[in-house]
């Protein structure tokens, strides 16, 4: 496995922690951030408290890295890859891909060298090419600004969740603390 992806998955597992069964968590019972439904869908049938870490790592790699093509984002830029993987884990890969597509469209100027993307929450060659072209034009500063945009959208979504359902306020502080990173 790509060392950057190994590091990203380890960071996600660190942020998610071990076993949890908070009654306010709509995902229900989790281990290493993997919900019981996702574990079952990926073949794990044992007690969630006993789920081995390597099973969680395998699920993360398949469901949150390779299937949504976030490994291709990591190949372009590890920091943006970390952000979309982490957002995908917490909000679903389609939402994370959608956020990236929306921000790339928002930053697309006539001289950017890429076309506006169809925002469908699925990354393909056009989305990856747009990311490459955006970063080639904007450089490190563009990386930082794109990360700020992605994180601001993610943070706004967390706030919306708590406004729609007060029980989710239990998680808001931790979501922002662990998930909404300020780029260096």
Number of C-alpha atoms within 10 A of each C-alpha: 6 10 8 17 21 12 13 23 22 16 14 22 20 13 17 21 13 16 17 18 15 12 10 13 15 11 15 14 18 23 23 24 22 27 21 19 13 16 19 13 11 15 10 17 11 12 9 21 14 9 19 13 14 9 16 22 18 14 19 25 20 14 20 24 27 13 14 23 21 29 22 17 24 21 14 16 16 18 17 21 22 23 24 32 32 25 24 21 20 19 15 17 25 19 19 27 24 19 22 26 24 21 18 22 18 11 14 18 13 8 7 15 14 19 15 17 18 14 16 13 18 18 24 13 10 15 23 19 16 21 23 17 17 21 18 14 14 15 12 11 11 15 19 17 15 22 23 16 18 22 22 15 18 23 18 12 13 21 18 12 15 15 12 10 10 10 15 17 17 13 14 16 12 13 18 16 11 14 20 22 15 10 12 5
